[in-house]
């Protein structure tokens, strides 16, 4: 009941949040303004700024970027269907497992083919490609916890899980490759599970509010010496490649937009994404500045 209430409130807050920006109940505009969505964690703030800068610098289109959307995919996809947003950055495994509710990923190449066909048929949307980095899930604990219990793998964590509080974003509790599947494979017995704002998970871990959290492979704060990643020794988590989803209506109306967005495909490595996330999370740099500097280094926008 507690998890359901928290999830309901997140969705309600996200709907209220979106209304002033994109206009609740109205259709999208295939005119001179494009609306971009970005989720509520550092990487998405940066990618959102990249997409906005690419379009602003390389087309005559006006850009409206809405970042920090609570509820993530479960809020953005319905808004995309309504036309409130025109494109956004999504992860293939999230789309496959959470949106399409398909089973385990065994063949990534075939999954990408099937994913694009399904989005085209069901939602009138297209996956334009993938940026190049893998942002799959991992589980992290404090270094002191790992040393105290001799933790190196997720299997090691099982034996002491009854002493620990586990924290994750609400989406993790919903996905096929999320908590239920993880529990089925490893049989954890955490004394408590918490739903968390993704932007606060590291602080909660280091402050002792939780003892184990889900992290992403490209998280900038993974370089913290106070944090240890536990090996997924049973190979549970699939990769998570990030790419642009666009509404076909806007893509057909503005082919120049598709050409510009495709410039980001295959140019962002996992290491580069992690460094950019670290620049924001650790060094306190602005996501827009980080995104702009990266695009300039790659020659995708002018200095």
C-alpha positions in Angstrom: 0.0 0.0 0.0 2.9 2.4 0.8 4.6 1.8 -2.5 1.2 2.2 -4.4 0.6 5.5 -2.6 4.1 6.9 -3.4 3.7 5.8 -7.0 0.3 7.5 -7.3 1.6 10.7 -5.9 4.6 10.7 -8.3 2.3 10.4 -11.2 -0.1 13.1 -9.9 2.8 15.5 -9.3 4.2 14.8 -12.8 0.9 15.5 -14.4 0.6 18.8 -12.5 4.2 19.6 -13.4 3.7 19.0 -17.1 0.6 21.1 -17.6 2.2 24.6 -17.6 4.9 23.5 -20.1 3.2 21.4 -22.7 -0.5 22.1 -22.2 -2.6 19.3 -20.8 -5.3 17.9 -23.1 -4.0 19.6 -26.3 -2.4 18.0 -29.3 1.2 18.5 -30.5 2.3 21.2 -32.8 4.1 20.2 -36.0 4.9 23.8 -36.8 8.0 25.7 -35.8 8.4 24.6 -32.2 9.5 21.1 -31.1 8.9 19.9 -27.5 11.6 17.7 -25.9 11.2 15.7 -22.7 13.9 14.6 -20.3 13.7 12.4 -17.2 14.6 13.3 -13.7 18.3 12.3 -13.3 21.6 13.8 -14.3 22.3 11.9 -17.5 18.9 12.8 -18.8 19.4 16.5 -18.0 22.6 16.4 -20.0 21.2 14.4 -23.0 18.1 16.7 -23.0 20.4 19.7 -23.3 22.4 18.0 -26.1 19.2 17.4 -28.1 18.0 20.9 -27.6 21.4 22.4 -28.6 21.7 20.2 -31.7 18.3 21.3 -32.9 18.7 25.0 -32.0 22.1 25.3 -33.7 21.4 23.3 -36.8 17.8 24.0 -37.7 15.4 27.0 -37.8 13.1 25.3 -35.3 12.3 26.7 -31.9 13.0 24.3 -29.0 11.0 23.8 -25.8 12.9 21.5 -23.4 11.1 20.1 -20.3 13.6 18.4 -18.0 13.2 16.7 -14.6 10.0 14.8 -15.3 9.0 12.8 -12.3 7.5 9.5 -13.2 9.8 9.1 -16.2 8.7 6.8 -18.9 5.2 6.2 -17.5 4.5 10.0 -17.8 6.5 10.8 -20.9 5.1 8.1 -23.2 1.4 9.0 -22.7 2.4 12.7 -23.3 4.2 11.6 -26.5 1.1 9.8 -27.7 -1.0 12.9 -27.1 1.6 15.0 -29.0 2.6 17.0 -26.0 6.2 16.0 -26.6 7.8 15.4 -30.0 10.9 13.4 -29.0 13.0 12.3 -26.1 15.9 10.0 -25.1 14.9 6.5 -23.9 16.6 3.3 -23.0 16.0 0.2 -25.1 15.5 -2.2 -22.1 13.1 0.2 -20.5 11.1 0.4 -23.7 11.1 -3.3 -24.2 10.3 -4.4 -20.7 8.3 -1.5 -19.2 6.4 -0.1 -22.2 6.0 -3.1 -24.4 6.1 -5.5 -21.4 8.1 -8.1 -23.3 10.1 -10.8 -21.7 13.9 -11.2 -21.0 16.3 -9.8 -23.6 18.3 -12.6 -25.3 19.2 -11.0 -28.6 19.9 -7.3 -28.5 20.1 -6.8 -32.3 16.8 -8.6 -32.9 15.3 -6.7 -30.0 16.2 -3.4 -31.6 14.5 -4.5 -34.8 11.3 -5.7 -33.0 11.3 -2.6 -30.8 11.3 -0.2 -33.7 8.6 -2.1 -35.5 6.4 -2.2 -32.4 6.8 1.5 -31.7 6.0 2.3 -35.3 2.9 0.1 -35.3 1.6 0.8 -31.8 2.6 4.4 -31.2 3.4 5.9 -34.6 6.9 6.6 -33.4 10.4 5.8 -34.6 13.7 5.0 -32.8 16.3 7.0 -34.7 19.3 5.2 -33.3 21.5 4.8 -30.2 24.1 7.2 -28.8 26.7 4.5 -28.0 26.8 4.2 -24.2 25.4 1.4 -22.0 23.5 2.6 -18.9 22.4 -0.7 -17.5 21.6 -1.4 -13.9 24.1 -2.3 -11.1 23.8 -2.6 -7.3 26.0 -0.5 -5.1 26.7 -0.5 -1.3 28.9 1.6 0.9 32.5 0.6 0.9 32.4 0.2 4.7 29.5 -2.2 4.3 31.3 -4.3 1.7 34.3 -4.5 3.9 32.3 -5.4 7.1 30.5 -8.3 5.4 33.1 -9.3 2.8 30.7 -8.4 -0.1 32.0 -8.7 -3.7 29.0 -10.1 -5.5 25.2 -10.0 -5.4 25.2 -13.5 -4.1 27.3 -12.4 -1.2 24.7 -9.7 -0.5 21.9 -12.3 -0.1 23.3 -13.7 3.2 23.1 -10.3 4.9 20.2 -8.8 3.1 17.9 -9.2 6.1 20.1 -6.5 7.9 19.7 -4.0 5.0 17.4 -1.5 3.5 17.2 -1.5 -0.3 16.5 1.6 -2.3 15.5 2.1 -5.9 13.4 4.4 -8.2 9.8 3.3 -8.4 10.2 2.3 -12.1 12.7 -0.5 -10.9 9.8 -2.1 -9.0 7.7 -2.2 -12.1 10.0 -3.5 -14.8 10.5 -7.0 -15.9 14.2 -6.7 -15.3 13.6 -4.9 -12.0 13.1 -6.0 -8.4 10.8 -9.0 -8.9 13.1 -10.7 -11.4 16.2 -9.8 -9.3 14.5 -11.3 -6.3 13.5 -14.5 -8.1 17.1 -15.0 -9.2 19.0 -14.1 -6.0 16.3 -14.5 -3.3 17.1 -11.4 -1.2 15.4 -10.8 2.1 15.8 -7.1 2.7 14.3 -5.8 5.9 12.8 -2.9 4.0 12.4 -1.6 0.4 12.2 2.1 -0.3 11.1 3.9 -3.4 13.4 6.9 -4.0 14.0 9.9 -6.2 16.8 8.9 -8.4 18.7 12.2 -7.9 18.8 11.5 -4.2 19.9 7.9 -4.1 23.6 8.4 -3.6 23.1 10.9 -0.7 20.7 8.4 0.9 23.2 5.6 0.6 26.1 7.7 2.0 23.9 9.1 4.8 22.9 5.6 5.9 19.2 6.0 5.0 19.5 2.9 2.8 22.2 0.2 2.6 22.0 -0.9 -1.1 20.8 1.0 -4.1 20.4 0.5 -7.9 22.8 2.6 -9.9 23.5 3.0 -13.6 26.8 2.1 -15.2 27.3 5.6 -16.4 26.7 7.3 -13.1 29.3 9.9 -12.4 29.4 9.2 -8.7 30.4 5.6 -9.1 34.0 7.0 -8.9 33.4 7.8 -5.2 35.8 5.7 -3.0 32.9 5.4 -0.5 30.9 3.3 -2.9 31.4 -0.3 -4.2 29.7 -2.0 -7.1 28.7 -5.6 -6.4 29.3 -8.0 -9.3 26.1 -9.3 -10.9 27.6 -12.9 -10.8 24.5 -14.5 -12.2 24.2 -12.1 -15.1 20.8 -10.8 -14.4 20.8 -7.2 -15.7 20.6 -6.6 -19.5 22.4 -3.8 -21.2 20.6 -0.4 -21.6 21.4 1.5 -24.8 20.0 5.0 -25.0 18.6 6.6 -28.2 16.1 9.1 -29.5 12.4 8.3 -30.0 10.5 10.7 -32.3 6.9 11.0 -33.3 6.5 10.1 -36.9 4.3 13.1 -37.5 7.0 15.5 -36.5 9.7 13.5 -38.3 7.7 13.6 -41.6 7.0 17.3 -41.2 10.6 18.2 -40.5 13.1 15.7 -42.2 15.9 18.1 -41.4 15.2 17.4 -37.7 15.8 13.7 -38.2 19.1 14.4 -40.0 20.3 16.6 -37.1 19.2 14.2 -34.4 21.0 11.3 -36.1 24.3 13.1 -35.7 24.3 12.0 -32.0 24.2 8.3 -32.9 27.3 6.3 -31.9 29.3 9.3 -30.7 28.9 9.0 -26.9 30.9 6.3 -25.2 30.1 4.9 -21.7 33.3 6.5 -20.4 32.4 9.9 -21.9 28.9 9.8 -20.5 30.2 8.8 -17.0 32.7 11.8 -17.2 29.9 14.2 -18.1 27.7 12.9 -15.3 30.6 13.3 -12.9 31.2 16.9 -14.1 27.6 17.7 -13.0 27.3 15.5 -9.9 30.7 15.9 -8.4 32.1 19.1 -9.9 28.8 21.0 -9.8 28.9 22.1 -13.4 25.7 23.0 -15.2 24.2 20.2 -17.4 23.8 22.7 -20.3 27.4 23.8 -20.2 28.6 20.2 -20.0 26.4 19.2 -23.0 27.5 22.2 -25.0 31.2 21.6 -24.4 30.8 17.9 -25.5 29.0 18.8 -28.7 31.6 21.4 -29.5 34.4 18.9 -29.0 32.7 16.5 -31.3 32.2 19.2 -33.9 28.4 18.9 -33.8 27.8 22.6 -33.0 30.0 25.7 -33.4 32.4 26.9 -30.8 
